[in-house]
């Protein structure tokens, strides 16, 4: 998970993920067009995104097709939000019943 947080901590890498998410299967050249930085800098960010599992690349001839992989983000969400979701759902349910019972009493 450290790699995912490191990857998401950089605005250029988040932008790359947005580009790839909106244009699944795009290649490196198409991603590079969105940046004023060098191709080498974009390639470095792509490598970090691949190492974190957020980006999947598929070699097609001389091109690399890029795909966004949401699973690492979903794993982070599940790790921290599931417990809290259940906790707050329980609290809201109790509050609902309390408010409804007070309305009946009036």
Secondary structure as UniProt FT lines:
FT   HELIX           2..8
FT   HELIX           11..22
FT   TURN            23..25
FT   STRAND          26..27
FT   HELIX           28..32
FT   TURN            33..34
FT   HELIX           39..52
FT   STRAND          55..60
FT   TURN            61..62
FT   STRAND          63..68
FT   HELIX           71..105
//
